[in-house]
Amino acid sequence: MDEQLIERNLATVRRICEHWHELTQDEFRELCAADLDYRNIPIEGDQHTGPDAAHAVLARFGERWNVRLQVNNIVGDERVVLTERTEFFEHRGGTKAPFALPVMGTFELVDGKVTAWRDYFELSHLKLR
C-alpha cells in the first residue's frame, strides 16, 4: 500500500470538498485530470467533462449562494476516495430559504488527480428554486 499516495489523494479530495465554491479555474486544473468526468447522479443528464466544465457549474453556486462545506467522513486508497459531507447554502439575495444538502461523493484518482467525481444526494433536498 502506498501511504503517501493515499494521503495525497485524501488531501486532494478534501480540498475540493471543503473549497469547491472558492477554487479558481486554475486550481481545478491542478486538482483534476484534463478528462475529468463530473456528475451529479440524481440530476438526469448532468455530466461535465474536464476541470473547466466542472468549475463553470460550481462557480455559479458561489455567485448566488453563500456556501459552507463540511466533510463528515472521508476514506480512500490509491485510486478511490469516498466522502460523506454536508453542504450548507444561504441565498445571497435572501429570497430563498437556507438549506443543508447531505452528499455522498465518489472520487477516482490517477497520479493524484481526480479523473471521476460522482455526487449522490436526495434531489428533494436541493432547494435552489
N, C-alpha and C positions, 0 to 999 in steps of 0.2 A: 504494500500500500504506500502510495506517495503522499505523505503527510503534508509536505509543502504545497503540492498541487491542490489538495483538498482545502487547506487553509486559504489559498489564493482564490479558489472557486467560491468558497463561503464569503470571503471579503467582497468579491466582485458582485455577487448576488445581493448581499446585504446592502451595499452601496446603492444599487439600483432600487431595491425595495424601500429604502429609507429616504431616497432623494430624487426619485424619477421626476417629480414635479419641478425640480430646480436644476437638473442637469442640462448642460448645453449640448448642442448637436455634436460638437467635437468630443465631449465626454462620452456620449452614447457610442460614438465611433471607436473610442478606446476600449469600451467595455464589451461591445457586441461585434460579432463577425459581420462581414460585409453582406452575407446572405442570411442574416438573422430572419427567423420565421416567428413573428409575434402574433399571438391570437388571444382574444377574449372569447373563450369557448361558448358561453351561453348566448352570445350575440351571433346569430347566423351570418356567415359571410365575412365576419370581422377578422381578416387576415392581412398582415402588413409585412412586407419583405424589406429587410435592411434596416440599419440603425436610424437612418434619416426618416424613414416612414414611421417607425415606432416613436421617434422623438416628436414628429409632427402631430401625431394623435395625442400623445400625452401632454404636450405643451399647451394644447387647447384647454385642458382641465385647469392648469395653473393660471391661465388668463382669466377664468371666470370664477374660480373657487380658491379659497384658502384651504390648503391641503396639509394634513398632518398624517404621517405614516408611522406605523408601529409594527415591528417584526415580533411576533409572539413566539414562534419556534422556527428553527432553521436546522437542516441536517443535509449532509451530502457526502459524495465520494468524488472520485477522479473525473466523473463525467455527468453526474446529475445532482442538482440541489433542489430540495423541496422546502417551501416556505408556507407558514401559516401566519397571516398578518391581518391587521385591521387598518383600513384607510378611512380617515375622517375628512368630511367635506363640509365647508361652510361657504355659502354663496356670497360672493363679494358685494353683490347688489342688495342682498338681504331679502330678495323676493322669493326665495325658495328655502324650505326648512333644511337645517343641517341634518346630515345623516352619516352613519357609520356603515362601511361595507366590509364584511368579513371576506377574505380572499385566500384561496389556496393556490399556490403557484408552483409550476414545474419548470425548471431551467436546465437545459442541456448545454454543456460546455465542451469546447475543444481548445486545447492550448491556452486555457484561462479566459477564453472569450465565449460569451453566450451565443449559441447557434440557434437555439429554440427557446421560446418563452411562451408558456401557456398559463393563463389565469382562469381559475374556476371560481364562480360566485353565484349566488342566487340572484337572478335577474330582477326579481321584485324588490330587492334591497337597493338597487341602483336608482336613486331619486334625482336624476338630472333634469327632469322636466317639470 
